[in-house]
Amino acid sequence: MTTETPRWFTSSYSNNGGACVEVATNLAPTHGTVPVRDSKNPDGPALALPATAFTTFVAEVKNGGFGGR
């Protein structure tokens, strides 16, 4: 049995002094989740968001939702 580990990355837009999150989208196809964690605390907890919820969230941000534009 193989165990996948999260491959964490931070957006290239995240250059704001460390107030960032990291995501591991590599687990979405096999586990149906997108882990999200605080980039300042990589050993801390991670939220495992359903992939569909994460996709909806990203689309809403791109569309200017949440006061993003």
Number of C-alpha atoms within 10 A of each C-alpha: 3 4 5 10 9 15 12 16 13 15 10 6 7 12 10 7 6 10 10 15 18 19 22 18 18 17 18 17 10 8 12 15 20 23 23 20 20 18 17 12 10 12 9 9 11 16 12 17 15 14 18 12 12 19 12 11 14 11 12 13 13 12 12 10 12 10 7 9 8
